C-alpha cells in the first residue's frame, strides 16, 4: 500500500460512516486506514466492526480506555501500527474530497510536511451531506455553491478553501508560497521524518494547542517545514461547538518545549531520551 490514513475519533459514528463513504470513492485506492479511537463506548466500537466489514480497504481499529483527552497517545499507537512509509492525518469530524489521498501522495516529499486546510461548515450544510451524496461522487459540485452562498451570510468559515485550484501555472501565479501552518486535521508526512522527533508529545491533554503546533515547532528545529497547499487538499469540517477547556497545561508544555529547543520528545512513542546514533 502507498500510504496510511490515520483518523482520530471519539464516539461519532455518523461522521466516521461519512468518512468511510468518502474513502470508498477516492481516486487513489491503494491505502490503509487506522482508526485512532480515544476511548469510544461499546456501541461505537460495535458499529466500527460493522463498517469495516463493508469497505474495500484495510482498516485497523486502535482503541484505548476512556480516561479523558488522550488523543496524542492514541495517535502514537496508530503510527506504530501503520504498515506504510507515508502517513496522512485527519480528524474524525472532517470529510475528505475524493481526490484527497491522491493529492497528498502527489505532493509527498522526504523532509517536508504537506499541510492542507479545512472548510468549516454550518449545521445546515453538515446535515446536507449524506452517504448517498458522497457515494454519487458529486458531493463537491453539490456543496460548493451552497458553501459560497452560506459564506456571504457568514454561516461558513474558510469557504474559499472549497474552491479547488489544481492547475500548476495558476497556483504559482495566484497563490503565495507559504511554509508555516500545520493543522492536525489535515497533514501528511513520511513516517521516518515524524519518528525523528518521536511522534506526538503525550503530555498534551486538551483539545487545543498541542498535536499540531508543537509537532510543527519540533519538526522545524530539525529542518522540516510544512508546505501549505491551499485550495487543493480539501476537507469539509462538520459543525460542532469548539472546546478549548484545559488549555493551560498544553500552553505550559508548548512553552517548555520551545524554551528547551526540544526536537525529540521523551514523552512520545519511545519513552525517554533519543537513542544515540552510531558514529560512522
Protein Blocks (a to p, Z undefined) as FASTA:
>chain_A
ZZdcddddehiaklmmmmmmmmmmpfblbdcdddddehiafklmmmmmmmmmmccbdcdd
dddddebjakkmmmmmmmmmpcbfbdcdddfkbccdfklmmmmmmmgcehiacddddddd
dfklmmmpcfklmmnopmmmmmmmmmmmmmmnopaghklmmpccfbfklmmmmpccddeh
iafklccddfklmmmnopaafkbccdcdhjlmmmmmmmmmnopacdddehklacdddddd
ddfehklmmmmmmmmmmmnopabdcklmbgcdddddddZZ
